[in-house]
Amino acid sequence: MSTASKVVLGLSVVLTISTVAGVHIKQNWDRQRLREGVLRDLERLERKRENLRLLEEQIQLTKELQAERDLREDAQAAQNP
């Protein structure tokens, strides 16, 4: 076998191995990104639930404060006819 054919064969083997390795690395990277996406979605849903819970608490507190304010205003109106 001539030197040129050995070089071409060697380059072909190296390029083939590099291509196969690159494809496997990319597949693993893509799989990892998909898993991270699922985790991010779960975290986002948990934050959304927490925000909704906090919003409900704020709505309840607002109602209580408005009720207290109304009672105070009624008491003041009764004192100052």
PyMOL Python script that loads the backbone (N, CA, C, O; Angstrom):
from pymol import cmd

cmd.read_pdbstr("""\
ATOM      1  N   MET A   1       0.852  -1.171   0.000  1.00  0.00           N
ATOM      2  CA  MET A   1       0.000   0.000   0.000  1.00  0.00           C
ATOM      3  C   MET A   1       0.899   1.235   0.000  1.00  0.00           C
ATOM      4  O   MET A   1       1.885   1.299   0.734  1.00  0.00           O
ATOM      5  N   SER A   2       0.544   2.216  -0.834  1.00  0.00           N
ATOM      6  CA  SER A   2       1.368   3.410  -0.933  1.00  0.00           C
ATOM      7  C   SER A   2       1.127   4.336   0.260  1.00  0.00           C
ATOM      8  O   SER A   2       0.150   4.193   0.996  1.00  0.00           O
ATOM      9  N   THR A   3       2.027   5.269   0.425  1.00  0.00           N
ATOM     10  CA  THR A   3       1.936   6.206   1.543  1.00  0.00           C
ATOM     11  C   THR A   3       0.684   7.074   1.415  1.00  0.00           C
ATOM     12  O   THR A   3       0.019   7.363   2.409  1.00  0.00           O
ATOM     13  N   ALA A   4       0.376   7.476   0.221  1.00  0.00           N
ATOM     14  CA  ALA A   4      -0.800   8.329   0.006  1.00  0.00           C
ATOM     15  C   ALA A   4      -2.076   7.593   0.391  1.00  0.00           C
ATOM     16  O   ALA A   4      -2.971   8.175   1.003  1.00  0.00           O
ATOM     17  N   SER A   5      -2.161   6.314   0.034  1.00  0.00           N
ATOM     18  CA  SER A   5      -3.371   5.562   0.373  1.00  0.00           C
ATOM     19  C   SER A   5      -3.465   5.324   1.874  1.00  0.00           C
ATOM     20  O   SER A   5      -4.566   5.298   2.425  1.00  0.00           O
ATOM     21  N   LYS A   6      -2.316   5.149   2.551  1.00  0.00           N
ATOM     22  CA  LYS A   6      -2.324   5.000   4.000  1.00  0.00           C
ATOM     23  C   LYS A   6      -2.801   6.285   4.675  1.00  0.00           C
ATOM     24  O   LYS A   6      -3.559   6.241   5.645  1.00  0.00           O
ATOM     25  N   VAL A   7      -2.356   7.416   4.160  1.00  0.00           N
ATOM     26  CA  VAL A   7      -2.767   8.717   4.713  1.00  0.00           C
ATOM     27  C   VAL A   7      -4.266   8.916   4.509  1.00  0.00           C
ATOM     28  O   VAL A   7      -4.965   9.341   5.429  1.00  0.00           O
ATOM     29  N   VAL A   8      -4.758   8.615   3.324  1.00  0.00           N
ATOM     30  CA  VAL A   8      -6.182   8.763   3.035  1.00  0.00           C
ATOM     31  C   VAL A   8      -6.994   7.821   3.921  1.00  0.00           C
ATOM     32  O   VAL A   8      -8.024   8.225   4.460  1.00  0.00           O
ATOM     33  N   LEU A   9      -6.555   6.583   4.079  1.00  0.00           N
ATOM     34  CA  LEU A   9      -7.254   5.637   4.935  1.00  0.00           C
ATOM     35  C   LEU A   9      -7.247   6.130   6.386  1.00  0.00           C
ATOM     36  O   LEU A   9      -8.271   6.081   7.067  1.00  0.00           O
ATOM     37  N   GLY A  10      -6.102   6.596   6.846  1.00  0.00           N
ATOM     38  CA  GLY A  10      -6.001   7.114   8.216  1.00  0.00           C
ATOM     39  C   GLY A  10      -6.920   8.302   8.439  1.00  0.00           C
ATOM     40  O   GLY A  10      -7.610   8.376   9.456  1.00  0.00           O
ATOM     41  N   LEU A  11      -6.932   9.227   7.495  1.00  0.00           N
ATOM     42  CA  LEU A  11      -7.825  10.395   7.602  1.00  0.00           C
ATOM     43  C   LEU A  11      -9.285   9.971   7.589  1.00  0.00           C
ATOM     44  O   LEU A  11     -10.101  10.515   8.333  1.00  0.00           O
ATOM     45  N   SER A  12      -9.611   9.005   6.750  1.00  0.00           N
ATOM     46  CA  SER A  12     -10.992   8.522   6.690  1.00  0.00           C
ATOM     47  C   SER A  12     -11.405   7.901   8.015  1.00  0.00           C
ATOM     48  O   SER A  12     -12.514   8.138   8.493  1.00  0.00           O
ATOM     49  N   VAL A  13     -10.526   7.114   8.606  1.00  0.00           N
ATOM     50  CA  VAL A  13     -10.832   6.479   9.888  1.00  0.00           C
ATOM     51  C   VAL A  13     -11.000   7.547  10.969  1.00  0.00           C
ATOM     52  O   VAL A  13     -11.947   7.495  11.754  1.00  0.00           O
ATOM     53  N   VAL A  14     -10.087   8.508  11.010  1.00  0.00           N
ATOM     54  CA  VAL A  14     -10.160   9.578  12.014  1.00  0.00           C
ATOM     55  C   VAL A  14     -11.440  10.385  11.841  1.00  0.00           C
ATOM     56  O   VAL A  14     -12.117  10.672  12.829  1.00  0.00           O
ATOM     57  N   LEU A  15     -11.786  10.757  10.619  1.00  0.00           N
ATOM     58  CA  LEU A  15     -13.008  11.533  10.382  1.00  0.00           C
ATOM     59  C   LEU A  15     -14.256  10.731  10.742  1.00  0.00           C
ATOM     60  O   LEU A  15     -15.208  11.280  11.296  1.00  0.00           O
ATOM     61  N   THR A  16     -14.253   9.440  10.429  1.00  0.00           N
ATOM     62  CA  THR A  16     -15.402   8.599  10.758  1.00  0.00           C
ATOM     63  C   THR A  16     -15.576   8.487  12.268  1.00  0.00           C
ATOM     64  O   THR A  16     -16.682   8.643  12.785  1.00  0.00           O
ATOM     65  N   ILE A  17     -14.485   8.217  12.968  1.00  0.00           N
ATOM     66  CA  ILE A  17     -14.544   8.107  14.429  1.00  0.00           C
ATOM     67  C   ILE A  17     -14.966   9.442  15.041  1.00  0.00           C
ATOM     68  O   ILE A  17     -15.772   9.469  15.971  1.00  0.00           O
ATOM     69  N   SER A  18     -14.433  10.536  14.530  1.00  0.00           N
ATOM     70  CA  SER A  18     -14.804  11.863  15.031  1.00  0.00           C
ATOM     71  C   SER A  18     -16.277  12.152  14.812  1.00  0.00           C
ATOM     72  O   SER A  18     -16.944  12.707  15.685  1.00  0.00           O
ATOM     73  N   THR A  19     -16.784  11.779  13.650  1.00  0.00           N
ATOM     74  CA  THR A  19     -18.193  12.015  13.346  1.00  0.00           C
ATOM     75  C   THR A  19     -19.094  11.205  14.273  1.00  0.00           C
ATOM     76  O   THR A  19     -20.071  11.731  14.806  1.00  0.00           O
ATOM     77  N   VAL A  20     -18.773   9.939  14.466  1.00  0.00           N
ATOM     78  CA  VAL A  20     -19.579   9.084  15.340  1.00  0.00           C
ATOM     79  C   VAL A  20     -19.528   9.611  16.770  1.00  0.00           C
ATOM     80  O   VAL A  20     -20.560   9.701  17.435  1.00  0.00           O
ATOM     81  N   ALA A  21     -18.342   9.957  17.244  1.00  0.00           N
ATOM     82  CA  ALA A  21     -18.209  10.486  18.603  1.00  0.00           C
ATOM     83  C   ALA A  21     -18.967  11.799  18.741  1.00  0.00           C
ATOM     84  O   ALA A  21     -19.634  12.023  19.752  1.00  0.00           O
ATOM     85  N   GLY A  22     -18.875  12.662  17.750  1.00  0.00           N
ATOM     86  CA  GLY A  22     -19.586  13.942  17.791  1.00  0.00           C
ATOM     87  C   GLY A  22     -21.094  13.768  17.863  1.00  0.00           C
ATOM     88  O   GLY A  22     -21.777  14.482  18.596  1.00  0.00           O
ATOM     89  N   VAL A  23     -21.603  12.818  17.101  1.00  0.00           N
ATOM     90  CA  VAL A  23     -23.049  12.560  17.105  1.00  0.00           C
ATOM     91  C   VAL A  23     -23.487  12.055  18.477  1.00  0.00           C
ATOM     92  O   VAL A  23     -24.519  12.484  18.994  1.00  0.00           O
ATOM     93  N   HIS A  24     -22.711  11.148  19.070  1.00  0.00           N
ATOM     94  CA  HIS A  24     -23.068  10.625  20.394  1.00  0.00           C
ATOM     95  C   HIS A  24     -23.006  11.720  21.455  1.00  0.00           C
ATOM     96  O   HIS A  24     -23.878  11.799  22.320  1.00  0.00           O
ATOM     97  N   ILE A  25     -21.994  12.548  21.389  1.00  0.00           N
ATOM     98  CA  ILE A  25     -21.876  13.659  22.349  1.00  0.00           C
ATOM     99  C   ILE A  25     -23.059  14.610  22.197  1.00  0.00           C
ATOM    100  O   ILE A  25     -23.637  15.049  23.191  1.00  0.00           O
ATOM    101  N   LYS A  26     -23.417  14.927  20.954  1.00  0.00           N
ATOM    102  CA  LYS A  26     -24.558  15.828  20.720  1.00  0.00           C
ATOM    103  C   LYS A  26     -25.857  15.212  21.228  1.00  0.00           C
ATOM    104  O   LYS A  26     -26.682  15.916  21.809  1.00  0.00           O
ATOM    105  N   GLN A  27     -26.052  13.917  21.020  1.00  0.00           N
ATOM    106  CA  GLN A  27     -27.260  13.257  21.519  1.00  0.00           C
ATOM    107  C   GLN A  27     -27.334  13.331  23.042  1.00  0.00           C
ATOM    108  O   GLN A  27     -28.389  13.627  23.603  1.00  0.00           O
ATOM    109  N   ASN A  28     -26.222  13.065  23.701  1.00  0.00           N
ATOM    110  CA  ASN A  28     -26.199  13.145  25.159  1.00  0.00           C
ATOM    111  C   ASN A  28     -26.489  14.573  25.632  1.00  0.00           C
ATOM    112  O   ASN A  28     -27.218  14.777  26.603  1.00  0.00           O
ATOM    113  N   TRP A  29     -25.924  15.538  24.952  1.00  0.00           N
ATOM    114  CA  TRP A  29     -26.143  16.946  25.297  1.00  0.00           C
ATOM    115  C   TRP A  29     -27.621  17.310  25.123  1.00  0.00           C
ATOM    116  O   TRP A  29     -28.205  17.978  25.977  1.00  0.00           O
ATOM    117  N   ASP A  30     -28.219  16.867  24.014  1.00  0.00           N
ATOM    118  CA  ASP A  30     -29.642  17.135  23.765  1.00  0.00           C
ATOM    119  C   ASP A  30     -30.525  16.480  24.830  1.00  0.00           C
ATOM    120  O   ASP A  30     -31.476  17.092  25.317  1.00  0.00           O
ATOM    121  N   ARG A  31     -30.204  15.222  25.192  1.00  0.00           N
ATOM    122  CA  ARG A  31     -30.965  14.538  26.233  1.00  0.00           C
ATOM    123  C   ARG A  31     -30.884  15.289  27.560  1.00  0.00           C
ATOM    124  O   ARG A  31     -31.886  15.430  28.260  1.00  0.00           O
ATOM    125  N   GLN A  32     -29.695  15.768  27.901  1.00  0.00           N
ATOM    126  CA  GLN A  32     -29.517  16.513  29.141  1.00  0.00           C
ATOM    127  C   GLN A  32     -30.327  17.813  29.116  1.00  0.00           C
ATOM    128  O   GLN A  32     -30.946  18.178  30.116  1.00  0.00           O
ATOM    129  N   ARG A  33     -30.325  18.500  27.991  1.00  0.00           N
ATOM    130  CA  ARG A  33     -31.103  19.736  27.864  1.00  0.00           C
ATOM    131  C   ARG A  33     -32.592  19.466  28.030  1.00  0.00           C
ATOM    132  O   ARG A  33     -33.298  20.261  28.650  1.00  0.00           O
ATOM    133  N   LEU A  34     -33.078  18.352  27.483  1.00  0.00           N
ATOM    134  CA  LEU A  34     -34.490  18.000  27.629  1.00  0.00           C
ATOM    135  C   LEU A  34     -34.827  17.753  29.096  1.00  0.00           C
ATOM    136  O   LEU A  34     -35.865  18.208  29.578  1.00  0.00           O
ATOM    137  N   ARG A  35     -33.961  17.038  29.809  1.00  0.00           N
ATOM    138  CA  ARG A  35     -34.202  16.790  31.239  1.00  0.00           C
ATOM    139  C   ARG A  35     -34.227  18.106  32.014  1.00  0.00           C
ATOM    140  O   ARG A  35     -35.085  18.316  32.871  1.00  0.00           O
ATOM    141  N   GLU A  36     -33.277  18.987  31.705  1.00  0.00           N
ATOM    142  CA  GLU A  36     -33.232  20.282  32.388  1.00  0.00           C
ATOM    143  C   GLU A  36     -34.491  21.095  32.094  1.00  0.00           C
ATOM    144  O   GLU A  36     -34.985  21.815  32.961  1.00  0.00           O
ATOM    145  N   GLY A  37     -35.007  20.979  30.874  1.00  0.00           N
ATOM    146  CA  GLY A  37     -36.240  21.679  30.519  1.00  0.00           C
ATOM    147  C   GLY A  37     -37.409  21.215  31.360  1.00  0.00           C
ATOM    148  O   GLY A  37     -38.233  22.024  31.787  1.00  0.00           O
ATOM    149  N   VAL A  38     -37.486  19.913  31.600  1.00  0.00           N
ATOM    150  CA  VAL A  38     -38.558  19.369  32.432  1.00  0.00           C
ATOM    151  C   VAL A  38     -38.418  19.909  33.856  1.00  0.00           C
ATOM    152  O   VAL A  38     -39.402  20.323  34.469  1.00  0.00           O
ATOM    153  N   LEU A  39     -37.196  19.903  34.374  1.00  0.00           N
ATOM    154  CA  LEU A  39     -36.975  20.419  35.729  1.00  0.00           C
ATOM    155  C   LEU A  39     -37.331  21.904  35.827  1.00  0.00           C
ATOM    156  O   LEU A  39     -37.926  22.343  36.810  1.00  0.00           O
ATOM    157  N   ARG A  40     -36.964  22.665  34.806  1.00  0.00           N
ATOM    158  CA  ARG A  40     -37.311  24.098  34.799  1.00  0.00           C
ATOM    159  C   ARG A  40     -38.816  24.286  34.774  1.00  0.00           C
ATOM    160  O   ARG A  40     -39.344  25.174  35.443  1.00  0.00           O
ATOM    161  N   ASP A  41     -39.513  23.452  34.000  1.00  0.00           N
ATOM    162  CA  ASP A  41     -40.974  23.536  33.957  1.00  0.00           C
ATOM    163  C   ASP A  41     -41.589  23.229  35.312  1.00  0.00           C
ATOM    164  O   ASP A  41     -42.523  23.905  35.744  1.00  0.00           O
ATOM    165  N   LEU A  42     -41.064  22.208  35.983  1.00  0.00           N
ATOM    166  CA  LEU A  42     -41.574  21.871  37.311  1.00  0.00           C
ATOM    167  C   LEU A  42     -41.327  23.001  38.308  1.00  0.00           C
ATOM    168  O   LEU A  42     -42.192  23.311  39.127  1.00  0.00           O
ATOM    169  N   GLU A  43     -40.149  23.613  38.237  1.00  0.00           N
ATOM    170  CA  GLU A  43     -39.848  24.746  39.117  1.00  0.00           C
ATOM    171  C   GLU A  43     -40.775  25.923  38.814  1.00  0.00           C
ATOM    172  O   GLU A  43     -41.256  26.598  39.725  1.00  0.00           O
ATOM    173  N   ARG A  44     -41.018  26.159  37.530  1.00  0.00           N
ATOM    174  CA  ARG A  44     -41.899  27.254  37.142  1.00  0.00           C
ATOM    175  C   ARG A  44     -43.318  27.018  37.659  1.00  0.00           C
ATOM    176  O   ARG A  44     -43.966  27.947  38.143  1.00  0.00           O
ATOM    177  N   LEU A  45     -43.799  25.788  37.559  1.00  0.00           N
ATOM    178  CA  LEU A  45     -45.130  25.468  38.066  1.00  0.00           C
ATOM    179  C   LEU A  45     -45.196  25.650  39.584  1.00  0.00           C
ATOM    180  O   LEU A  45     -46.194  26.143  40.110  1.00  0.00           O
ATOM    181  N   GLU A  46     -44.144  25.257  40.276  1.00  0.00           N
ATOM    182  CA  GLU A  46     -44.113  25.429  41.737  1.00  0.00           C
ATOM    183  C   GLU A  46     -44.122  26.916  42.108  1.00  0.00           C
ATOM    184  O   GLU A  46     -44.817  27.325  43.038  1.00  0.00           O
ATOM    185  N   ARG A  47     -43.346  27.719  41.373  1.00  0.00           N
ATOM    186  CA  ARG A  47     -43.362  29.174  41.628  1.00  0.00           C
ATOM    187  C   ARG A  47     -44.742  29.757  41.352  1.00  0.00           C
ATOM    188  O   ARG A  47     -45.203  30.638  42.078  1.00  0.00           O
ATOM    189  N   LYS A  48     -45.396  29.269  40.310  1.00  0.00           N
ATOM    190  CA  LYS A  48     -46.730  29.757  39.976  1.00  0.00           C
ATOM    191  C   LYS A  48     -47.720  29.420  41.090  1.00  0.00           C
ATOM    192  O   LYS A  48     -48.529  30.260  41.483  1.00  0.00           O
ATOM    193  N   ARG A  49     -47.651  28.175  41.602  1.00  0.00           N
ATOM    194  CA  ARG A  49     -48.532  27.796  42.714  1.00  0.00           C
ATOM    195  C   ARG A  49     -48.274  28.670  43.936  1.00  0.00           C
ATOM    196  O   ARG A  49     -49.211  29.112  44.602  1.00  0.00           O
ATOM    197  N   GLU A  50     -47.005  28.913  44.224  1.00  0.00           N
ATOM    198  CA  GLU A  50     -46.653  29.753  45.374  1.00  0.00           C
ATOM    199  C   GLU A  50     -47.166  31.182  45.186  1.00  0.00           C
ATOM    200  O   GLU A  50     -47.688  31.791  46.120  1.00  0.00           O
ATOM    201  N   ASN A  51     -47.015  31.707  43.976  1.00  0.00           N
ATOM    202  CA  ASN A  51     -47.518  33.053  43.691  1.00  0.00           C
ATOM    203  C   ASN A  51     -49.033  33.126  43.841  1.00  0.00           C
ATOM    204  O   ASN A  51     -49.559  34.108  44.364  1.00  0.00           O
ATOM    205  N   LEU A  52     -49.732  32.095  43.386  1.00  0.00           N
ATOM    206  CA  LEU A  52     -51.187  32.079  43.535  1.00  0.00           C
ATOM    207  C   LEU A  52     -51.594  32.006  45.000  1.00  0.00           C
ATOM    208  O   LEU A  52     -52.557  32.647  45.421  1.00  0.00           O
ATOM    209  N   ARG A  53     -50.849  31.215  45.775  1.00  0.00           N
ATOM    210  CA  ARG A  53     -51.130  31.123  47.204  1.00  0.00           C
ATOM    211  C   ARG A  53     -50.914  32.480  47.877  1.00  0.00           C
ATOM    212  O   ARG A  53     -51.730  32.914  48.690  1.00  0.00           O
ATOM    213  N   LEU A  54     -49.813  33.140  47.533  1.00  0.00           N
ATOM    214  CA  LEU A  54     -49.544  34.464  48.094  1.00  0.00           C
ATOM    215  C   LEU A  54     -50.614  35.476  47.668  1.00  0.00           C
ATOM    216  O   LEU A  54     -51.021  36.326  48.460  1.00  0.00           O
ATOM    217  N   LEU A  55     -51.057  35.379  46.433  1.00  0.00           N
ATOM    218  CA  LEU A  55     -52.105  36.277  45.952  1.00  0.00           C
ATOM    219  C   LEU A  55     -53.391  36.061  46.740  1.00  0.00           C
ATOM    220  O   LEU A  55     -54.045  37.027  47.135  1.00  0.00           O
ATOM    221  N   GLU A  56     -53.757  34.811  46.969  1.00  0.00           N
ATOM    222  CA  GLU A  56     -54.962  34.519  47.758  1.00  0.00           C
ATOM    223  C   GLU A  56     -54.831  35.078  49.175  1.00  0.00           C
ATOM    224  O   GLU A  56     -55.785  35.626  49.725  1.00  0.00           O
ATOM    225  N   GLU A  57     -53.636  34.932  49.759  1.00  0.00           N
ATOM    226  CA  GLU A  57     -53.418  35.492  51.091  1.00  0.00           C
ATOM    227  C   GLU A  57     -53.588  37.010  51.077  1.00  0.00           C
ATOM    228  O   GLU A  57     -54.210  37.579  51.975  1.00  0.00           O
ATOM    229  N   GLN A  58     -53.042  37.654  50.068  1.00  0.00           N
ATOM    230  CA  GLN A  58     -53.144  39.107  49.962  1.00  0.00           C
ATOM    231  C   GLN A  58     -54.600  39.542  49.769  1.00  0.00           C
ATOM    232  O   GLN A  58     -55.037  40.541  50.339  1.00  0.00           O
ATOM    233  N   ILE A  59     -55.331  38.793  48.973  1.00  0.00           N
ATOM    234  CA  ILE A  59     -56.748  39.124  48.762  1.00  0.00           C
ATOM    235  C   ILE A  59     -57.502  39.008  50.083  1.00  0.00           C
ATOM    236  O   ILE A  59     -58.312  39.871  50.420  1.00  0.00           O
ATOM    237  N   GLN A  60     -57.231  37.938  50.830  1.00  0.00           N
ATOM    238  CA  GLN A  60     -57.897  37.744  52.125  1.00  0.00           C
ATOM    239  C   GLN A  60     -57.523  38.863  53.099  1.00  0.00           C
ATOM    240  O   GLN A  60     -58.391  39.398  53.790  1.00  0.00           O
ATOM    241  N   LEU A  61     -56.253  39.214  53.155  1.00  0.00           N
ATOM    242  CA  LEU A  61     -55.818  40.302  54.042  1.00  0.00           C
ATOM    243  C   LEU A  61     -56.464  41.627  53.648  1.00  0.00           C
ATOM    244  O   LEU A  61     -56.848  42.416  54.511  1.00  0.00           O
ATOM    245  N   THR A  62     -56.582  41.866  52.360  1.00  0.00           N
ATOM    246  CA  THR A  62     -57.211  43.103  51.885  1.00  0.00           C
ATOM    247  C   THR A  62     -58.671  43.150  52.321  1.00  0.00           C
ATOM    248  O   THR A  62     -59.161  44.185  52.773  1.00  0.00           O
ATOM    249  N   LYS A  63     -59.359  42.025  52.181  1.00  0.00           N
ATOM    250  CA  LYS A  63     -60.768  41.979  52.603  1.00  0.00           C
ATOM    251  C   LYS A  63     -60.879  42.254  54.099  1.00  0.00           C
ATOM    252  O   LYS A  63     -61.757  43.001  54.533  1.00  0.00           O
ATOM    253  N   GLU A  64     -59.984  41.648  54.891  1.00  0.00           N
ATOM    254  CA  GLU A  64     -60.029  41.871  56.339  1.00  0.00           C
ATOM    255  C   GLU A  64     -59.757  43.330  56.687  1.00  0.00           C
ATOM    256  O   GLU A  64     -60.433  43.905  57.541  1.00  0.00           O
ATOM    257  N   LEU A  65     -58.783  43.918  56.036  1.00  0.00           N
ATOM    258  CA  LEU A  65     -58.467  45.326  56.298  1.00  0.00           C
ATOM    259  C   LEU A  65     -59.615  46.244  55.897  1.00  0.00           C
ATOM    260  O   LEU A  65     -59.924  47.209  56.596  1.00  0.00           O
ATOM    261  N   GLN A  66     -60.238  45.939  54.773  1.00  0.00           N
ATOM    262  CA  GLN A  66     -61.380  46.754  54.347  1.00  0.00           C
ATOM    263  C   GLN A  66     -62.533  46.615  55.333  1.00  0.00           C
ATOM    264  O   GLN A  66     -63.222  47.594  55.619  1.00  0.00           O
ATOM    265  N   ALA A  67     -62.749  45.420  55.852  1.00  0.00           N
ATOM    266  CA  ALA A  67     -63.816  45.211  56.831  1.00  0.00           C
ATOM    267  C   ALA A  67     -63.523  45.993  58.105  1.00  0.00           C
ATOM    268  O   ALA A  67     -64.420  46.617  58.672  1.00  0.00           O
ATOM    269  N   GLU A  68     -62.266  45.964  58.560  1.00  0.00           N
ATOM    270  CA  GLU A  68     -61.887  46.729  59.745  1.00  0.00           C
ATOM    271  C   GLU A  68     -62.063  48.230  59.508  1.00  0.00           C
ATOM    272  O   GLU A  68     -62.551  48.948  60.382  1.00  0.00           O
ATOM    273  N   ARG A  69     -61.669  48.694  58.337  1.00  0.00           N
ATOM    274  CA  ARG A  69     -61.806  50.116  58.010  1.00  0.00           C
ATOM    275  C   ARG A  69     -63.280  50.514  57.986  1.00  0.00           C
ATOM    276  O   ARG A  69     -63.651  51.577  58.483  1.00  0.00           O
ATOM    277  N   ASP A  70     -64.113  49.658  57.407  1.00  0.00           N
ATOM    278  CA  ASP A  70     -65.544  49.950  57.365  1.00  0.00           C
ATOM    279  C   ASP A  70     -66.129  50.011  58.783  1.00  0.00           C
ATOM    280  O   ASP A  70     -66.957  50.870  59.082  1.00  0.00           O
ATOM    281  N   LEU A  71     -65.690  49.091  59.651  1.00  0.00           N
ATOM    282  CA  LEU A  71     -66.169  49.108  61.039  1.00  0.00           C
ATOM    283  C   LEU A  71     -65.742  50.399  61.744  1.00  0.00           C
ATOM    284  O   LEU A  71     -66.530  51.006  62.469  1.00  0.00           O
ATOM    285  N   ARG A  72     -64.498  50.809  61.527  1.00  0.00           N
ATOM    286  CA  ARG A  72     -64.029  52.058  62.138  1.00  0.00           C
ATOM    287  C   ARG A  72     -64.816  53.262  61.625  1.00  0.00           C
ATOM    288  O   ARG A  72     -65.190  54.151  62.389  1.00  0.00           O
ATOM    289  N   GLU A  73     -65.059  53.270  60.312  1.00  0.00           N
ATOM    290  CA  GLU A  73     -65.816  54.389  59.748  1.00  0.00           C
ATOM    291  C   GLU A  73     -67.242  54.410  60.287  1.00  0.00           C
ATOM    292  O   GLU A  73     -67.789  55.477  60.565  1.00  0.00           O
ATOM    293  N   ASP A  74     -67.844  53.224  60.435  1.00  0.00           N
ATOM    294  CA  ASP A  74     -69.198  53.152  61.000  1.00  0.00           C
ATOM    295  C   ASP A  74     -69.195  53.623  62.450  1.00  0.00           C
ATOM    296  O   ASP A  74     -70.114  54.321  62.878  1.00  0.00           O
ATOM    297  N   ALA A  75     -68.175  53.249  63.201  1.00  0.00           N
ATOM    298  CA  ALA A  75     -68.078  53.668  64.600  1.00  0.00           C
ATOM    299  C   ALA A  75     -67.904  55.180  64.700  1.00  0.00           C
ATOM    300  O   ALA A  75     -68.506  55.824  65.560  1.00  0.00           O
ATOM    301  N   GLN A  76     -67.091  55.738  63.831  1.00  0.00           N
ATOM    302  CA  GLN A  76     -66.879  57.192  63.831  1.00  0.00           C
ATOM    303  C   GLN A  76     -68.173  57.915  63.419  1.00  0.00           C
ATOM    304  O   GLN A  76     -68.506  58.960  63.980  1.00  0.00           O
ATOM    305  N   ALA A  77     -68.888  57.366  62.455  1.00  0.00           N
ATOM    306  CA  ALA A  77     -70.132  57.980  62.015  1.00  0.00           C
ATOM    307  C   ALA A  77     -71.170  57.933  63.134  1.00  0.00           C
ATOM    308  O   ALA A  77     -71.972  58.856  63.273  1.00  0.00           O
ATOM    309  N   ALA A  78     -71.162  56.871  63.926  1.00  0.00           N
ATOM    310  CA  ALA A  78     -72.118  56.740  65.035  1.00  0.00           C
ATOM    311  C   ALA A  78     -71.765  57.730  66.153  1.00  0.00           C
ATOM    312  O   ALA A  78     -72.655  58.241  66.833  1.00  0.00           O
ATOM    313  N   GLN A  79     -70.493  57.995  66.336  1.00  0.00           N
ATOM    314  CA  GLN A  79     -70.062  58.936  67.385  1.00  0.00           C
ATOM    315  C   GLN A  79     -70.311  60.369  66.964  1.00  0.00           C
ATOM    316  O   GLN A  79     -70.617  61.204  67.816  1.00  0.00           O
ATOM    317  N   ASN A  80     -70.195  60.683  65.708  1.00  0.00           N
ATOM    318  CA  ASN A  80     -70.352  62.041  65.199  1.00  0.00           C
ATOM    319  C   ASN A  80     -71.590  62.129  64.281  1.00  0.00           C
ATOM    320  O   ASN A  80     -71.460  62.141  63.057  1.00  0.00           O
ATOM    321  N   PRO A  81     -72.785  62.190  64.887  1.00  0.00           N
ATOM    322  CA  PRO A  81     -73.998  62.198  64.053  1.00  0.00           C
ATOM    323  C   PRO A  81     -74.203  63.514  63.332  1.00  0.00           C
ATOM    324  O   PRO A  81     -75.178  63.670  62.596  1.00  0.00           O
TER     325      PRO A  81
END
""", "prot")
cmd.dss("prot")
cmd.show_as("cartoon", "prot")
cmd.util.cbc("prot")
cmd.orient("prot")
